[in-house]
């Protein structure tokens, strides 16, 4: 079985970022979209973290099942090199998602009004 990981071609998939990289990304977002408050920025950071976590879950499932496809009778599975690539890509996605979440926590968001707010209080009833 050959595996194609070209769909994970974003910089955030392939490289372990630093806190400074994420801060630069956030600042560039604010400048580009002229955000005067952090609300749109935090939503963007959380959305990016969510995408990275979903990618990581997909990759971990691929790693755990070794590319096994029950529809086909013979499936040789992943080579050791492919398994290492999948695991590295998955862990990089998780690491970068954690950095995006930390940056979102660092950027304060003021509540627009009383009541439930999905960004500042996502677990409220």
Secondary structure, DSSP 8 states (H G I E B T S, - for coil): -----TT--SHHHHS---HHHHHHHHHHHHHHHT-SSSHHHHHHHHHHHHHHHHHHHHHHHHHHHTT--TTSS------HHHHHHHHHHHHHHHHHHHHHHHHHHHS----SSSS--TTT-TT--
